[in-house]
Amino acid sequence: MTGQKVYSHWIASSGSEGGNAAPDLIFPYWSFTKTVIAICALKLVEDGQLDLDARFQGQDYTLRHLLAHTSGLPDYGQFKEYGLAVSAGDPPWSREKLLDVTMSKGHLFEPEQGWSYSNIGYMFIRELIEEITGKPIGDVITDIVSRPLGLDSVEFAHTRQDFARVYWDDAEKYDPRWVYHGCLLGNAKDATHLLHALFTSDVLLSDTRDQMFAKRILGGPIEGRPWQECGYALGLMSGSISGLGNAVGHSGAGPLCVNAVYHFPDIADPVTVASFTDGTDEGVAEHAAAKLAREQ
């Protein structure tokens, strides 16, 4: 679809909810998937199957560093070759080629000595989860998150055929395997309920949740986006927005569309909002989410 119509859903802590996105409209969750992967990893930490602070497979960085983007790993999105291959509709690269391209200049910094967004880091987390559980990441997400929370629309995208469910025109032309940590699909209501449950239910134990929410401040305002302060926690973007206070969740972007899924804990009736629109500017979805939060 063309234009900048925003499809949203919201739920307040009082229980009221609403929105203009019909349940049958399916969207890519893009990097909001990182939040869900982080929840799964932290549940495995709670179960004693993973250790947040052990060296990760002999490397200098840990699972905590990967979740927080402080490992020093680069990101494949910065490489022109990657963008050209996706735009051309090429088959996704093998894991070997991906790492050859991405790691060609080595690490960006020593663990914890900087911050740099890395999809590679979340690919490694996905692989670790699959190794530990013996299950594909989509099945793990279903077992740990989707089924317990009753998120019936949420599923893991494996193929172009899966992406054919997506609302936006030409979605079936995109191969979700280009997102190496994986991409969830679902409706706006389920995205909202997923994040809201993290703040209002026992998805994670309180101590684990506190660790997930602990953020690193990264900077101030970003042109074209609503942030007054920016930061990142474990699988969560975490900052502040004028008039709303803290905002915690994740934005996402891909070739078809953008999204913003955020919880606003500081307003009188804390609310969670999920907004989806076409285009490539995450700020449009973020501003829409902030506007909807102010209206509640």
C-alpha positions as CSV (number, residue, x, y, z in Angstrom):
1,M,0.0,0.0,0.0
2,T,1.1,3.6,-0.6
3,G,0.9,6.6,1.6
4,Q,1.8,7.0,5.2
5,K,-1.3,5.6,6.9
6,V,-0.4,4.2,10.3
7,Y,-1.9,1.1,11.7
8,S,-1.8,0.9,15.5
9,H,-3.1,-0.8,18.6
10,W,-2.8,0.2,22.2
11,I,-3.5,-1.3,25.6
12,A,-3.5,0.6,28.9
13,S,-2.6,-0.9,32.3
14,S,-6.2,-0.2,33.4
15,G,-7.3,-2.8,30.8
16,S,-8.8,-0.5,28.2
17,E,-7.5,-0.9,24.6
18,G,-8.2,0.0,21.0
19,G,-6.7,0.8,17.7
20,N,-7.4,1.0,13.9
21,A,-5.5,-2.1,12.8
22,A,-7.8,-5.0,12.0
23,P,-6.7,-8.4,13.5
24,D,-6.3,-9.9,10.0
25,L,-3.6,-7.3,9.0
26,I,-0.2,-9.0,9.3
27,F,3.0,-7.0,9.6
28,P,6.7,-7.9,9.9
29,Y,7.9,-7.2,13.4
30,W,11.5,-6.6,12.1
31,S,13.8,-5.8,15.0
32,F,11.1,-6.0,17.6
33,T,12.0,-9.7,17.1
34,K,15.2,-8.9,19.0
35,T,13.1,-8.2,22.1
36,V,11.4,-11.6,21.8
37,I,14.8,-13.4,21.3
38,A,16.1,-11.6,24.4
39,I,13.1,-12.8,26.4
40,C,13.8,-16.4,25.3
41,A,17.5,-16.1,26.1
42,L,16.7,-14.7,29.6
43,K,14.1,-17.5,30.3
44,L,16.9,-20.0,29.5
45,V,19.1,-18.0,31.9
46,E,16.4,-18.4,34.6
47,D,16.3,-22.1,33.9
48,G,20.0,-22.4,34.4
49,Q,20.6,-23.4,30.8
50,L,22.5,-20.2,29.8
51,D,24.8,-17.8,31.7
52,L,24.5,-14.1,31.0
53,D,28.1,-13.4,32.0
54,A,30.1,-16.4,30.9
55,R,32.4,-16.0,27.9
56,F,30.5,-16.7,24.8
57,Q,31.8,-19.8,23.1
58,G,35.5,-18.9,23.9
59,Q,35.2,-15.3,22.8
60,D,35.9,-12.2,25.0
61,Y,32.3,-11.1,24.9
62,T,29.4,-12.6,26.8
63,L,25.7,-13.2,26.2
64,R,24.9,-10.0,28.1
65,H,27.2,-8.1,25.7
66,L,25.5,-9.6,22.7
67,L,22.0,-8.7,24.0
68,A,23.2,-5.1,24.8
69,H,25.1,-4.5,21.5
70,T,28.3,-4.0,23.5
71,S,30.3,-6.9,22.1
72,G,32.2,-5.0,19.5
73,L,30.7,-7.0,16.7
74,P,30.0,-5.1,13.4
75,D,26.7,-5.2,11.6
76,Y,26.0,-6.5,8.1
77,G,23.6,-3.6,7.4
78,Q,26.5,-1.2,7.0
79,F,27.9,-3.0,4.0
80,K,26.9,-1.8,0.6
81,E,27.1,-5.3,-0.8
82,Y,24.3,-6.5,1.5
83,G,21.9,-3.8,0.6
84,L,22.5,-4.3,-3.1
85,A,22.0,-8.0,-2.9
86,V,18.7,-7.6,-1.0
87,S,17.4,-4.9,-3.4
88,A,18.3,-7.2,-6.4
89,G,16.3,-10.1,-4.9
90,D,19.3,-12.3,-4.7
91,P,19.2,-15.5,-2.6
92,P,20.4,-14.9,0.9
93,W,24.0,-15.4,1.5
94,S,25.4,-18.4,3.3
95,R,26.4,-18.0,6.9
96,E,30.0,-18.3,5.8
97,K,29.8,-15.5,3.2
98,L,27.9,-13.3,5.6
99,L,30.6,-13.6,8.2
100,D,33.4,-13.2,5.6
101,V,31.9,-9.8,4.5
102,T,30.9,-8.6,8.0
103,M,34.0,-9.6,9.9
104,S,36.4,-8.5,7.1
105,K,37.7,-5.7,9.3
106,G,37.4,-7.5,12.6
107,H,35.8,-6.2,15.8
108,L,34.9,-2.6,16.3
109,F,36.1,-2.4,19.9
110,E,36.8,-4.5,22.9
111,P,33.7,-5.8,24.8
112,E,31.9,-3.1,26.9
113,Q,34.2,-0.4,25.5
114,G,31.6,1.0,23.2
115,W,28.2,0.4,21.7
116,S,27.3,-0.6,18.1
117,Y,24.1,-2.2,16.9
118,S,24.8,-5.7,15.6
119,N,22.4,-8.0,13.9
120,I,25.3,-10.5,13.8
121,G,25.2,-10.6,17.6
122,Y,21.6,-11.6,17.6
123,M,22.2,-14.2,15.0
124,F,24.7,-15.7,17.4
125,I,22.1,-15.6,20.2
126,R,19.6,-17.3,18.0
127,E,22.1,-20.1,17.1
128,L,22.9,-20.5,20.8
129,I,19.2,-20.8,21.8
130,E,18.7,-23.4,19.0
131,E,21.7,-25.4,20.1
132,I,20.7,-25.4,23.8
133,T,17.0,-26.3,23.2
134,G,17.5,-28.5,20.2
135,K,14.6,-26.6,18.5
136,P,14.3,-24.0,15.8
137,I,14.0,-20.5,17.1
138,G,10.4,-20.2,15.9
139,D,9.4,-23.2,18.0
140,V,11.2,-21.8,21.0
141,I,9.4,-18.5,20.7
142,T,6.1,-20.3,20.4
143,D,6.8,-22.4,23.5
144,I,8.2,-19.5,25.7
145,V,6.2,-16.5,24.5
146,S,3.5,-16.9,21.9
147,R,1.5,-19.8,23.3
148,P,1.6,-18.8,27.0
149,L,0.5,-15.3,26.1
150,G,-2.2,-16.4,23.6
151,L,-0.6,-14.6,20.7
152,D,-2.3,-16.5,17.9
153,S,-1.2,-14.3,15.0
154,V,2.6,-14.5,15.8
155,E,4.7,-16.8,13.7
156,F,8.3,-17.0,12.5
157,A,8.8,-16.2,8.8
158,H,10.9,-18.8,7.0
159,T,10.2,-18.2,3.3
160,R,8.8,-15.7,0.7
161,Q,5.5,-17.7,0.9
162,D,5.3,-16.8,4.6
163,F,5.9,-13.2,3.8
164,A,3.0,-13.3,1.4
165,R,0.7,-13.0,4.5
166,V,2.1,-9.5,5.1
167,Y,-0.2,-6.6,4.4
168,W,2.1,-4.5,2.3
169,D,2.2,-4.8,-1.5
170,D,5.0,-7.0,-3.0
171,A,5.8,-8.5,0.4
172,E,6.0,-12.0,-1.2
173,K,9.1,-10.8,-3.1
174,Y,11.1,-10.4,0.1
175,D,13.0,-13.4,1.5
176,P,13.0,-13.2,5.3
177,R,16.2,-15.2,5.5
178,W,18.0,-12.0,4.8
179,V,17.2,-11.2,8.5
180,Y,19.8,-13.6,10.0
181,H,18.4,-13.5,13.5
182,G,15.0,-14.1,12.1
183,C,11.8,-12.1,11.6
184,L,8.5,-12.6,13.4
185,L,5.1,-11.8,11.7
186,G,2.0,-10.8,13.5
187,N,-0.8,-8.3,13.9
188,A,-0.6,-5.0,15.8
189,K,-2.7,-6.3,18.7
190,D,-0.4,-9.2,19.5
191,A,2.7,-7.0,19.3
192,T,1.1,-4.7,21.8
193,H,0.1,-7.5,24.2
194,L,3.5,-9.2,23.9
195,L,5.4,-6.1,25.1
196,H,2.7,-5.1,27.6
197,A,3.0,-8.6,29.2
198,L,6.7,-8.0,29.8
199,F,5.8,-5.1,32.1
200,T,2.6,-6.4,33.7
201,S,2.9,-10.2,34.1
202,D,5.4,-12.8,35.1
203,V,6.9,-13.4,31.7
204,L,10.2,-13.0,33.5
205,L,11.1,-13.1,37.2
206,S,11.5,-9.6,38.7
207,D,15.3,-9.9,39.1
208,T,15.7,-11.0,35.5
209,R,13.4,-8.2,34.3
210,D,15.4,-5.7,36.2
211,Q,18.5,-6.9,34.4
212,M,16.7,-6.7,31.0
213,F,15.6,-3.1,31.7
214,A,19.1,-1.9,32.9
215,K,20.1,0.6,30.1
216,R,23.1,2.2,28.7
217,I,22.6,5.9,27.8
218,L,23.7,6.5,24.3
219,G,22.8,10.1,23.5
220,G,20.3,12.8,23.1
221,P,17.8,13.9,20.5
222,I,17.8,12.3,17.0
223,E,16.6,14.5,14.1
224,G,13.2,13.4,12.8
225,R,12.5,11.1,15.7
226,P,10.8,11.8,19.0
227,W,13.6,10.9,21.4
228,Q,14.9,13.4,24.0
229,E,17.3,10.7,25.4
230,C,18.4,7.4,23.7
231,G,19.6,4.3,25.3
232,Y,19.6,0.5,25.0
233,A,19.0,-2.3,27.5
234,L,18.9,-6.0,26.8
235,G,16.9,-6.4,23.6
236,L,15.1,-3.1,24.3
237,M,15.5,0.4,23.1
238,S,15.1,2.6,26.2
239,G,15.0,6.3,26.3
240,S,12.7,9.3,27.0
241,I,10.2,11.3,25.0
242,S,9.1,14.8,25.8
243,G,5.8,14.9,27.7
244,L,5.8,11.1,28.1
245,G,8.8,10.3,30.2
246,N,10.4,6.9,29.6
247,A,9.7,4.8,26.5
248,V,10.8,1.2,26.4
249,G,10.4,-1.2,23.5
250,H,11.8,-1.5,20.0
251,S,11.6,0.0,16.6
252,G,12.1,-1.9,13.4
253,A,12.7,-1.3,9.7
254,G,12.9,-3.3,6.5
255,P,12.5,-2.8,2.8
256,L,8.7,-2.7,3.0
257,C,7.7,-0.9,6.2
258,V,8.7,0.3,9.7
259,N,7.3,-0.2,13.1
260,A,7.5,1.0,16.7
261,V,6.4,-1.0,19.7
262,Y,6.8,0.9,23.0
263,H,5.6,0.9,26.6
264,F,5.2,4.3,28.3
265,P,5.4,3.6,32.1
266,D,5.4,7.2,33.4
267,I,2.0,8.4,32.3
268,A,-1.0,8.2,34.6
269,D,-2.3,5.0,33.0
270,P,0.8,3.3,31.6
271,V,0.2,2.3,28.0
272,T,1.8,0.1,25.4
273,V,1.5,1.1,21.7
274,A,2.4,-0.7,18.4
275,S,2.4,1.3,15.2
276,F,3.1,0.1,11.7
277,T,3.4,2.1,8.5
278,D,5.0,1.8,5.1
279,G,8.2,3.6,4.0
280,T,11.7,3.4,5.5
281,D,11.6,6.1,8.2
282,E,11.3,4.6,11.7
283,G,10.6,8.1,13.0
284,V,7.1,8.1,11.4
285,A,6.1,5.0,13.4
286,E,7.7,6.3,16.6
287,H,6.0,9.7,16.4
288,A,2.7,7.9,15.8
289,A,3.2,5.7,18.8
290,A,4.1,8.7,21.0
291,K,1.0,10.7,19.7
292,L,-1.3,7.7,20.5
293,A,0.2,7.4,24.0
294,R,-0.4,11.1,24.7
295,E,-4.0,10.7,23.7
296,Q,-4.8,8.0,26.2
